Amino acid sequence: MIELIIFSLFNLTAILMSNYCIKKKILLNQSGEKHQQFVEKSQVPLIGGIYFLISFIYILDSLNNYFLILFAGSIFLVGLYSDLNLIRSPKKRFFIQCMIVLFFIYFLGLKIISTRVEFLDKILDFKIFNLLFILFCLTVLINGTNFIDGLNGLVIGYYLILTLIMLRLNFFENLNFSIFQVSIIINTFFIMFFMNLKKILFLGDSGSYLIGLIFGILLISHQQNFNTVSPYFVVLLFWYPCFENLFSIIRKFNFKRSPIMPDNEHLHQVLFFYIKKKFSLSDLISNNISTIIVLLFTFLTLHLGSLDIYSTKLQLSLILIFSIVYFISYIKLISFKKNFLK
């Protein structure tokens, strides 16, 4: 009964906060970067991060993990300042991210135990290189998660799938999460997904940064304690946002653009453009179809990987297949967009 009251208060708070932000014209997607308005033209508050943070603080407080609460809160604030346009420079945001992540992974004692590549493992035996490698992985994941937050429901749906797979494989149990605590995470994602579609809230940079960071830390911690699981299964779980980020950097370098500046040419965005123009559909329908296509493909990939989480060969094969499918799809979709706009 108490849990039901808590969830009801969370939801009521989110609705009231949404109405307040619209009334006061603060934290709205229309006041942010142009890429935040790619699909949605109406004013929607970027308060998803606040909603998720409140839910997760409730979980972490019961785990007495106050240091992780501080870590999550710090990266959330960077995203919040970005959403409020108080940190406009992508370079400043990235620098602050790096400083925060580096500081906390050191004090949390996070470590990559093995990559199953002998020469790389020897390098990672040096603490400084291990720290820098984790820093690289987490910043790529955090910003990659933000990059794929261009369609309604995409990030929330992706991490909901990831949560369900982690639950099925008992990862949360290994991390000392109770069934009730896991149910909070799942219910939070379901409610956020509904609110996202109903335009009550969007994640914003704060929500994307926070979700990417939390799940990155959880899976690195799990791998640190249960390293019989192939490290490439963890790579596979995060492959879509990370590959989106790395591919975007390469793409922008190729066209002599700043790799940290946002644009509207990510895979989900060119897929949305293709579906909308090819079939003359509305923004809402095009968004939903695009989101479903990406989520179905990622679910299939992650599910196949979860069938044998100890097999490095399987994980690397799926990563290769995913990369090839992504690359071919992107080339065809971006070609369609360029030809259409001629």
N, C-alpha and C positions, 0 to 999 in steps of 0.2 A: 504493500500500500504506500509506504514511504517513497519507494522507487518511482511509482506512478505519479505521485505528487511532484517529485523532483523533475521528471521528464515534462510534465505539464507546465511547470514554472519555466523551464528552459525554453519551451516552445512559445509560451506567452511573452517571455522576455524578448525573444527574437522578433516576434510580430510587432511588439511595441517599439523596439529599437528601429525596425525597418520603417515604420510610420514616422518616427521622430526624425530619422535621417532624411527622408523624403521632404518632410515639412521644413526642416532647417537647411536643406540642400547641402548636406555634408556626406562624405564617404560614398558618393554616387559614381557609378560607372561612367556617366557622361562627363564627369569632371576629371577623369583619368586619361591615360594614353589612348590613342586612336585604336590600338589593337584590342582594347577592352570593349569597344563598341562594334566589333566586327559583325556580330550577328544581331545582338540586341540593341534596339534604338531607343527604348524607353529607359526611364531612370530607375535603376535598381541599386539598392545599398550594397556595398562591398563589406558585409558583416559576417560572412561565412566563417572567417578565421576566428572571430570573437566567439561564435557559437561553438566551434570545435574546441577552442582553447578552454572554455568553461567546462565542457564535458570531459576533456582529458585531464584537466587539473583535478577534477573529482576522482578520477581513477588513480592518478599518480600520488595524490594525497593519501589515499588508502594504502598505497604501496610504500609510503614514507620516502618517496624519491623526490625530495625537494630540490636537489641540485638539477635534476632533469626538468623540473617545473621552471626553474630559473632560466635554463637553456632554451626551452620552448618559448618562454615569454620574451626572451631577448630577440630571437629570430622573428617572432611575431611582430614585435615593435618595429623592426626594420621594414617589414612588409607594410605595416600600418602607416608608417611615415611616408612610404612610397605611394600608398593609396590616397593619402591626404595631400600629395604633391609637395611634401616638406623636404623630401630628398628626390630631386628631379634627375640628378645625374646617375645614369646606370653604372658608371665607373665608381662613384662614391658608394652606391648600394653594394656593389660587388666587393669592394674593399672592406666595408663594415661587416658584410657576411663572413668573409674570410677570417677576420680578426676574431669574431665571436665563435665561429665553428672551431678554429684552431685552439682557442683558449679552453673551450669546454671539452673537446675530445681528449685533451691532455689530462684534465682533472677527472674526467669520467673513466679514464684508463682504457679507452677503446683501442683495439689492436687487431690488425689483420694477421691471423695465425698462419694461414697457408693459401697460396694461389694455385698450388700444384704445378707450378713452373719453377724449376730448381734455381735458375739464376735470379729470377725475380724474388724468390723467397730469401735468398742470401742478401739481396739489397734491403729487403724489408726487415731483416734482423737488426738493422740500424734504426734506432728509435725515431730519429728525425725524419728518415725517409718513410717510415710507417705512418707517422703523423701527417706528413705532406700527402701521402697517397690517400689516406682517409679524407683529408681536407678536399682533395681533388674530387673524390667520389661523391661526397656529400654536396659540394657546391654544384657539381654537374646535375645531381638528382634534384636539388632544390629549385634550380633555375629551369631545368627541363620540365619539372612539374608545372611551373608557372607558364612555360611555353605552350604546353598542351591545354591550358585553361582558356581555350578560345571558343569552345562550343558548350552550350548548356548541358550539364550532366556528365561531361567527359572525365574530368579529374575525379569527381566524387564516385562515378561508376567504376573507374579504373581501380581506385583504392578500396572500394567495396569488394570487388572481385579478389583483390590481393588479400584482403582481410579474411574472406571466406576460405581461401586456399590455405592461409596460415592456420585457421581454425581447424580445418580438416586434417592438417598434418601435425596437429598438437604443438605448434610453435608457441602459441600463447601460454599453454600449460607449462612448457619448458621455461618460459620467462616469468613464471609465478603469477600469471593473471588468472583470476577466478572466472568462472562461467558468467557470472553477473557482470564483471568488468568488461569482458569481451562483448556481452550483449549490449552494453552501453555504447561501445564503438560502432557495432553493426546498426543499432537503432539510430544512432546519431547520423550515420551516413545515409540511411534510408530517409530520415526526416529531412536532412539537408538536400537530398536529391529531389524530394517532393517540393520543398520550398524553392529550390533552384528553378524547377520547371514552372512553378506558380509565380516566379519573379518576386518572391519575398526577400531573397538574398542571393548574392553571388559571393564567390570565395574571395576575389581580389588577390593582390600579391601576398597579403598577410596570411590568408588561408592556404594558398598554394605552397608558400615557403614552409609554413608550420606542418602541414600534412606530409610533405616530402621529407622534412627533417625527422619527424617522429618515427616514420616507418623506416627510414634509413638507419637510424640509431637502433631501433628494435631488431632489425635483421642483422646488422653488424654484431650486436650483442649476442644474438642467438648463434651466429656462426662462430663467434669467439668461444662459446661454451660447448658447442656441438659441431665440431669441425669435421666430423665424418660425412656430413652433408656436403655435396659438391659446392664449392664457392661460386661456381658458374650457374647454379640454380638461383642464388641470390642475384647474380648479374641478370639472369633471365627475367626475374620478377620485376626488375626496374629497367628492363631494356628499352621499353618504348619511350618514357620521358628522357632517359639518358641519351639514347640514340637520336632522338629529336633534337636535343641540345647540341650534341657533337656534330650532327649532320648540318644543322643550321649554321654553326661556326664555320665549317668548311665551305658551305654554300656562300656565305657572306664574304669570306676571304676571297673566294673565286671572283666575286663581283665587286671587290674592293670596297666593301662596306664594313662598318664597325661590327664585330661579332657580338657585342653586348647590347646593341640597339634593337628594339622590338620591330617586327614587321608582320605582314599578313600573308606570308607565303610558306607557312608550315603545312605539313601533310593534311591535317584535319581541315585547314582553311581552304586549300585548293580542292579538296574533296567536296567541301560544302559548295564552293563555286561551281564545280562540275555538275553536281546534282541539281542545283538551283537553275542553272542556265540550260542544261541539257534537257531537262524534263519540265521546265517552266513551273517550278513549284514555289510555294511561299517560303519565307525565311524560316518559319517555325518547323514546317515539315522537312525542309532541307536539313535543318539543324538536327532534328530527331533521327532522320535516316542516317546522316553522317556519323552521329554519335553511336548509333546501334552497330553500324558496320565496323567501326574501329574497336568497339568494346567486344563484339563477337570474335573478331580476329585475335585480339589480345587474350581473351578468355580461352580460346582454343589453344593458343601457343602456351600459355601458363599452365593450363590443365595437362597438356601433354608432358610438359616438363615435370609436373608434380607426380607423374606416374612412377618415376624412378629418380628421386632427388639425390641419389648417391652416384649416379652415372654422369661423369664429366663429358663423356662422348655424346650422350643424348643432349645435354644442355648446350654444348658447343654447336651441335648440328642444328638445333632449333634456333639458336642465335643467328647462325649463318643464313638459315632459311628466312627468318624474320627480316634480316637486313636486305636480302635480295628482293623479297616481296615489297618491302618498303621502297627501295630504290627504284624498282621498275614502275611501281604505282605512281611514285612522285614524278618521274620523268614524263609519264603519259598524261598525268593530270596537269602539270605545269605547262606542258606543250599545248594542251587544250585551252588553258586560260590565255596564253599568249596569242594563240591563233584567233581566239574569240575577240580579244581586245584590239586586234589589228584594224 
